[in-house]
Amino acid sequence: MTSITLSGVNKSFGANFPVIRDVDLVIDDGEFCVFLGPSGCGKSTLLRMVAGLETAYTGEIRIGERAVDKVEPADRQVAMVFQNYALYPHMSVYDNMAFGLRQAKTPKDEIERRVKEAARILQIEPLLDRMPKALSGGQRQRVAIGRAIVRQPKVFLFDEPLSNLDAALRVHMRSEIATLHRNFPAASMIYVTHDQTEAMALADKIVLLHAGKDMLKHGSIAQVGRPLDLYHQPRNLFVAGFLGSPTMNFLEATFVGQEETGARVALKSGEDLTVPVDGSTLASGASVTLGVRPEHLAPVAAAATQTLTRQVRAVEHFGEYSFVYLDGGAAPLIAKVPGDGGLKAGDSASFAAPASCCHLFDGDGIALPRRDSL
């Protein structure tokens, strides 16, 4: 079994700075799990705890059926790929990949078989005799991954492995890592990144960690789930604001009342909108936050029900889509529209905000539950 279970895991650096707080998590056999969050949220620390490189924590970590809290890193059957490659500069590619197996006294013919098989999978067979200094960044990362593959681990651990690569190479290596997951379906994989694009593209499951001014939440899990579940059904303002580029638009509003079709809210800019959520726990006049993603604001010819009207402040063109920056209300908005959008700075424009695409958060920033019938 290659499942990973964390139960009540906490870790602090010093008495007053909790880095990981009350983490309960199950990563299933063969699952690709991404630890996501802003810098400083504790995601790399959590990964290193699974690897055994961070100790002095409370709680329990299990790999399969075995508790590994007291097990040395070399005996946990995990392999880690680091951000900086960590290759031995005086060794060839072959020797870098074979080093760990030699230390484990693996038979020579078995070492050769594993190294050549890993090189075939990663398409680095012509590079086996080269030294690391003769390799590009992408090639060095392949060698680092190959060194992990030859160990035949139960768990692969990736600590921001693509952050040192340029944008185009990151996209290519992202597909290589996805292919690696398909080639080793029995192995579980944990991947740390602050890049939401990588997380959305690779993950079976995303674990989004809290970070910020609220130290009572720092290092705790904000939400766990499939990528699209977190994107379309965020539990709170933090999740909604972290996922998406540009980020979700947030507008201050007042709860008017619960109707058959959902909660009715009034924006400070004067518009009324309906959101298909259960607002029965809210008092009339309660302060709430309306959320709508830029791609869900659709230009319409004229103001109507369920629309927002603003003045265009600026337009950024990217070919297949444009970002339209809007003001004139209580808060600025961004709309993502197809093509050039036909808008320019100074225009007054109306945008439909479909009820099904709107989110509503209470005064504590918690998402109100969607109505099942809508």
Disulfide bonds with the S-S distance in Angstrom:
none
